[in-house]
Amino acid sequence: MTTVYLNGEFVPKADAKISVDDRGFVFGDGIYEVVRVIEGRIYAWDAHAARLANGLDGLRISRASAGSAALRSVCERLVKENGLAAGEATVYLQVTRGAAPRVHHFPAADTPTTVYGSASPFKPN
């Protein structure tokens, strides 16, 4: 069973549900980051965290639910829970502006962001 992270919870991938009103789905209104993991260690976390923060700031998406330390912990737990501590893996993180009625202006500032993470074995092309 694959475990993913969604909005503060680690859940089986099959049980993870994102609203069809999520602005990441409707408008592509979000940002993602892919993190390499080698032998259970996150590679270049500070650079990944800075790029993610810069992207969120540029899109004016709140970082309240996507802080660097919290997301690093999410990555580490996803690697562990999915049995990926040996070899190479990737962790995919996505943060969107959240679910709100479909209008063309930004939703209220207190709209909770959607934060999603998953981990998988790294497979070079």
Phi and psi in degrees as GROMACS dihedral restraints (atoms count N, CA, C in turn):
[ dihedral_restraints ]
;  ai    aj    ak    al  type     phi  dphi    fc
    3     4     5     6     1   -88.3    20    10
    4     5     6     7     1   132.9    20    10
    6     7     8     9     1  -103.0    20    10
    7     8     9    10     1   136.9    20    10
    9    10    11    12     1  -124.8    20    10
   10    11    12    13     1   167.7    20    10
   12    13    14    15     1  -110.8    20    10
   13    14    15    16     1   131.6    20    10
   15    16    17    18     1  -145.1    20    10
   16    17    18    19     1   113.5    20    10
   18    19    20    21     1    50.3    20    10
   19    20    21    22     1    50.5    20    10
   21    22    23    24     1    92.5    20    10
   22    23    24    25     1    -1.1    20    10
   24    25    26    27     1  -128.0    20    10
   25    26    27    28     1   144.5    20    10
   27    28    29    30     1   -97.2    20    10
   28    29    30    31     1   120.0    20    10
   30    31    32    33     1  -136.0    20    10
   31    32    33    34     1   158.6    20    10
   33    34    35    36     1   -60.0    20    10
   34    35    36    37     1   139.3    20    10
   36    37    38    39     1   -52.8    20    10
   37    38    39    40     1   -39.3    20    10
   39    40    41    42     1   -64.0    20    10
   40    41    42    43     1   -21.9    20    10
   42    43    44    45     1   -96.1    20    10
   43    44    45    46     1    -6.8    20    10
   45    46    47    48     1   -74.8    20    10
   46    47    48    49     1   127.0    20    10
   48    49    50    51     1  -131.3    20    10
   49    50    51    52     1   133.8    20    10
   51    52    53    54     1  -119.1    20    10
   52    53    54    55     1   136.1    20    10
   54    55    56    57     1   -61.3    20    10
   55    56    57    58     1   143.4    20    10
   57    58    59    60     1   -69.0    20    10
   58    59    60    61     1   -11.4    20    10
   60    61    62    63     1   -90.5    20    10
   61    62    63    64     1     2.6    20    10
   63    64    65    66     1   -64.4    20    10
   64    65    66    67     1   130.8    20    10
   66    67    68    69     1   -66.2    20    10
   67    68    69    70     1   -21.5    20    10
   69    70    71    72     1   -67.1    20    10
   70    71    72    73     1   -36.5    20    10
   72    73    74    75     1   -75.9    20    10
   73    74    75    76     1   -47.2    20    10
   75    76    77    78     1   -74.2    20    10
   76    77    78    79     1   -42.7    20    10
   78    79    80    81     1  -120.0    20    10
   79    80    81    82     1    -3.3    20    10
   81    82    83    84     1    68.0    20    10
   82    83    84    85     1    29.3    20    10
   84    85    86    87     1   -89.4    20    10
   85    86    87    88     1    75.7    20    10
   87    88    89    90     1  -172.9    20    10
   88    89    90    91     1  -172.3    20    10
   90    91    92    93     1  -143.8    20    10
   91    92    93    94     1   151.4    20    10
   93    94    95    96     1  -132.1    20    10
   94    95    96    97     1   162.2    20    10
   96    97    98    99     1  -145.0    20    10
   97    98    99   100     1   139.2    20    10
   99   100   101   102     1  -114.0    20    10
  100   101   102   103     1   125.5    20    10
  102   103   104   105     1  -112.7    20    10
  103   104   105   106     1   131.0    20    10
  105   106   107   108     1   -84.1    20    10
  106   107   108   109     1   142.9    20    10
  108   109   110   111     1  -128.4    20    10
  109   110   111   112     1   128.5    20    10
  111   112   113   114     1  -125.8    20    10
  112   113   114   115     1   120.5    20    10
  114   115   116   117     1    50.4    20    10
  115   116   117   118     1    43.4    20    10
  117   118   119   120     1    80.2    20    10
  118   119   120   121     1    -0.9    20    10
  120   121   122   123     1  -107.0    20    10
  121   122   123   124     1   133.5    20    10
  123   124   125   126     1   -74.4    20    10
  124   125   126   127     1   128.8    20    10
  126   127   128   129     1   -89.5    20    10
  127   128   129   130     1   127.7    20    10
  129   130   131   132     1    54.7    20    10
  130   131   132   133     1    44.6    20    10
  132   133   134   135     1   -55.7    20    10
  133   134   135   136     1   -44.1    20    10
  135   136   137   138     1   -58.6    20    10
  136   137   138   139     1   -40.5    20    10
  138   139   140   141     1   -67.3    20    10
  139   140   141   142     1   -41.4    20    10
  141   142   143   144     1   -63.6    20    10
  142   143   144   145     1   -45.3    20    10
  144   145   146   147     1   -63.5    20    10
  145   146   147   148     1   -40.5    20    10
  147   148   149   150     1   -65.6    20    10
  148   149   150   151     1   -42.0    20    10
  150   151   152   153     1   -65.5    20    10
  151   152   153   154     1   -41.2    20    10
  153   154   155   156     1   -63.5    20    10
  154   155   156   157     1   -47.0    20    10
  156   157   158   159     1   -61.6    20    10
  157   158   159   160     1   -42.3    20    10
  159   160   161   162     1   -62.6    20    10
  160   161   162   163     1   -42.5    20    10
  162   163   164   165     1   -64.6    20    10
  163   164   165   166     1   -43.5    20    10
  165   166   167   168     1   -63.6    20    10
  166   167   168   169     1   -43.0    20    10
  168   169   170   171     1   -62.5    20    10
  169   170   171   172     1   -41.8    20    10
  171   172   173   174     1   -62.7    20    10
  172   173   174   175     1   -33.2    20    10
  174   175   176   177     1   -90.6    20    10
  175   176   177   178     1    -3.1    20    10
  177   178   179   180     1    59.5    20    10
  178   179   180   181     1    43.1    20    10
  180   181   182   183     1  -102.5    20    10
  181   182   183   184     1   133.0    20    10
  183   184   185   186     1   -58.8    20    10
  184   185   186   187     1   139.5    20    10
  186   187   188   189     1   -97.5    20    10
  187   188   189   190     1     8.2    20    10
  189   190   191   192     1   -55.9    20    10
  190   191   192   193     1   -39.0    20    10
  192   193   194   195     1   -97.5    20    10
  193   194   195   196     1     3.5    20    10
  195   196   197   198     1  -132.9    20    10
  196   197   198   199     1    45.2    20    10
  198   199   200   201     1   -71.5    20    10
  199   200   201   202     1   153.7    20    10
  201   202   203   204     1   -57.6    20    10
  202   203   204   205     1   -50.2    20    10
  204   205   206   207     1   -65.0    20    10
  205   206   207   208     1   -41.7    20    10
  207   208   209   210     1   -64.2    20    10
  208   209   210   211     1   -43.6    20    10
  210   211   212   213     1   -69.9    20    10
  211   212   213   214     1   -34.1    20    10
  213   214   215   216     1   -62.2    20    10
  214   215   216   217     1   -43.1    20    10
  216   217   218   219     1   -61.7    20    10
  217   218   219   220     1   -40.0    20    10
  219   220   221   222     1   -60.6    20    10
  220   221   222   223     1   -47.1    20    10
  222   223   224   225     1   -58.3    20    10
  223   224   225   226     1   -47.9    20    10
  225   226   227   228     1   -60.9    20    10
  226   227   228   229     1   -42.0    20    10
  228   229   230   231     1   -69.2    20    10
  229   230   231   232     1   -38.8    20    10
  231   232   233   234     1   -61.4    20    10
  232   233   234   235     1   -41.4    20    10
  234   235   236   237     1   -61.2    20    10
  235   236   237   238     1   -47.5    20    10
  237   238   239   240     1   -64.8    20    10
  238   239   240   241     1   -49.7    20    10
  240   241   242   243     1   -67.6    20    10
  241   242   243   244     1   -23.1    20    10
  243   244   245   246     1   -99.8    20    10
  244   245   246   247     1    13.1    20    10
  246   247   248   249     1    63.6    20    10
  247   248   249   250     1    38.6    20    10
  249   250   251   252     1  -113.0    20    10
  250   251   252   253     1    22.7    20    10
  252   253   254   255     1   -74.1    20    10
  253   254   255   256     1   -17.2    20    10
  255   256   257   258     1  -107.4    20    10
  256   257   258   259     1   144.9    20    10
  258   259   260   261     1    80.7    20    10
  259   260   261   262     1  -149.5    20    10
  261   262   263   264     1  -119.0    20    10
  262   263   264   265     1   145.3    20    10
  264   265   266   267     1  -146.7    20    10
  265   266   267   268     1   171.3    20    10
  267   268   269   270     1  -130.5    20    10
  268   269   270   271     1   149.4    20    10
  270   271   272   273     1  -118.9    20    10
  271   272   273   274     1   128.7    20    10
  273   274   275   276     1  -102.9    20    10
  274   275   276   277     1   126.8    20    10
  276   277   278   279     1  -119.9    20    10
  277   278   279   280     1   137.6    20    10
  279   280   281   282     1  -136.7    20    10
  280   281   282   283     1   134.7    20    10
  282   283   284   285     1  -126.1    20    10
  283   284   285   286     1   125.9    20    10
  285   286   287   288     1  -118.1    20    10
  286   287   288   289     1   169.0    20    10
  288   289   290   291     1   -67.5    20    10
  289   290   291   292     1   -12.2    20    10
  291   292   293   294     1   104.1    20    10
  292   293   294   295     1  -178.7    20    10
  294   295   296   297     1   -91.3    20    10
  295   296   297   298     1   129.1    20    10
  297   298   299   300     1  -157.3    20    10
  298   299   300   301     1   158.1    20    10
  300   301   302   303     1   -53.7    20    10
  301   302   303   304     1   145.9    20    10
  303   304   305   306     1   -74.8    20    10
  304   305   306   307     1    99.7    20    10
  306   307   308   309     1  -133.5    20    10
  307   308   309   310     1   165.7    20    10
  309   310   311   312     1   -91.6    20    10
  310   311   312   313     1    -0.3    20    10
  312   313   314   315     1  -105.5    20    10
  313   314   315   316     1   163.0    20    10
  315   316   317   318     1   -62.7    20    10
  316   317   318   319     1   144.6    20    10
  318   319   320   321     1   -71.4    20    10
  319   320   321   322     1   175.7    20    10
  321   322   323   324     1   -54.1    20    10
  322   323   324   325     1   146.4    20    10
  324   325   326   327     1   -60.0    20    10
  325   326   327   328     1   -24.5    20    10
  327   328   329   330     1   -89.4    20    10
  328   329   330   331     1     8.9    20    10
  330   331   332   333     1   -66.1    20    10
  331   332   333   334     1   123.0    20    10
  333   334   335   336     1   -64.9    20    10
  334   335   336   337     1   136.5    20    10
  336   337   338   339     1   -70.3    20    10
  337   338   339   340     1   160.8    20    10
  339   340   341   342     1  -101.2    20    10
  340   341   342   343     1   126.8    20    10
  342   343   344   345     1  -122.3    20    10
  343   344   345   346     1   121.9    20    10
  345   346   347   348     1  -128.2    20    10
  346   347   348   349     1   142.7    20    10
  348   349   350   351     1  -145.3    20    10
  349   350   351   352     1   145.1    20    10
  351   352   353   354     1  -145.3    20    10
  352   353   354   355     1   157.2    20    10
  354   355   356   357     1  -129.1    20    10
  355   356   357   358     1   145.7    20    10
  357   358   359   360     1  -151.7    20    10
  358   359   360   361     1   159.9    20    10
  360   361   362   363     1   -62.0    20    10
  361   362   363   364     1   145.0    20    10
  363   364   365   366     1   -81.5    20    10
  364   365   366   367     1   128.1    20    10
  366   367   368   369     1  -125.9    20    10
  367   368   369   370     1   104.3    20    10
  369   370   371   372     1   -65.6    20    10
  370   371   372   373     1   151.7    20    10
